[in-house]
Amino acid sequence: MQTFIYDFLFIITSIFVLFKVIGYGIYEIKEMKNKLGGISVITFSLIVVILFIIMMIIK
């Protein structure tokens, strides 16, 4: 039971951080005119969060 709660909290936290990073990526694309940087930040963070969630499910 306790590990389920910790897993749930880590997943919720990682999704929250993902939304923050997506916001930063959009800021990079629109305000700084850095499309490559914004897209790479969003892509890298999305891959990391997806792999983290998969590892939490497999564990």
Long-range contacts (C-beta under 8 A, 24 or more apart in sequence): 7-56, 7-59, 10-52, 10-56, 11-52, 11-53, 11-56, 14-49, 14-52, 14-53, 15-49, 17-45, 17-49, 18-45, 18-46, 18-49, 21-45
